[in-house]
Structure formats: C-alpha cells, structure tokens
Amino acid sequence: MQTDFSNNNGSSGIKQDGTPYGVLIVDDSKFVKKQLGRILESEGYEVISTAAHGAEAVDKYKEMKESIDLVTMDITMPGMDGITAMEKIVQFDSSAKVVMVSALGKQDLVKKSFMLGASNYIVKPLNRDKVVERLSYVLNS
C-alpha cells in the first residue's frame, strides 16, 4: 500500500487550510541550517526561526510556540545538546513534534531521543527526499 503524504496542492509544507507549517530549525552548523531551510521553503514550509544550540531552541520554542508546528533538532551541539533541549520542549508542550537530525553512527543517541519523546529522525548528510518524507509523515500522523 502506497501512502500519499501530500495534500491537494502537492506541497508537503502547506496545511489543509492553505497556510504553511511553521518550523524551528536547530543546528550549530550554519551550512545545515541554510540547507534545511532551502529544502523546507521549496516545499512551502515557513522557517519561523533558527537556533544554534539547545538553550536558544528551548527559549525560542517557548516564545513562538503558537507559530511552530515542527522542530528539527541537531543531536550534537555545544552547550545544551539536542536531546536535552528536545526533552525540555516536550516537557513544556507534550504535543510538540521534534525531528532529530543526526550524523551517521549516532544510532544510540537517536534511540535515546525516541525514548524521550522525539517524533522521528533525519540522518546527515541531508537527503532532500528523506527530509520531505519524514517531516510530512510526522505532521500527518
């Protein structure tokens, strides 16, 4: 059985009401933030904000919760790591959708993040089709 994650307008970043899903991108790499932002914007998502580390992500999520439908969260960052930040966001908002972004070889951290509330994960280097597929799945399930 094939699952179609797109909606009537064919763009995975657009809600049924025609407005874009809002995303908070969290990564200490400017390159990854820019790459992820381009992928998302090309699919109709709106990048609400970006953060470079976990503590900034938690603060921005709390401040902009009403506009954020999804968070992409790098696992490994200086200061507060992504798993801790994801835990704090989920404690603050149990319905938060957080997709972890991890380098290859970090399966133990990915498993830990799932046990603590992550919605899904994406592996770096980023694959456009996988990013779109995983985010659509999380937002539509």
Secondary structure, DSSP 8 states (H G I E B T S, - for coil): -------TTS-TTB-TTS-B-EEEEE-S-HHHHHHHHHHHHHTT-EEEEEESSHHHHHHHHHHHGGG-SEEEEES--SSS-HHHHHHHHHHH-TT--EEEEEETT-HHHHHHHHHTT--EEEEES--HHHHHHHHHHHHT-
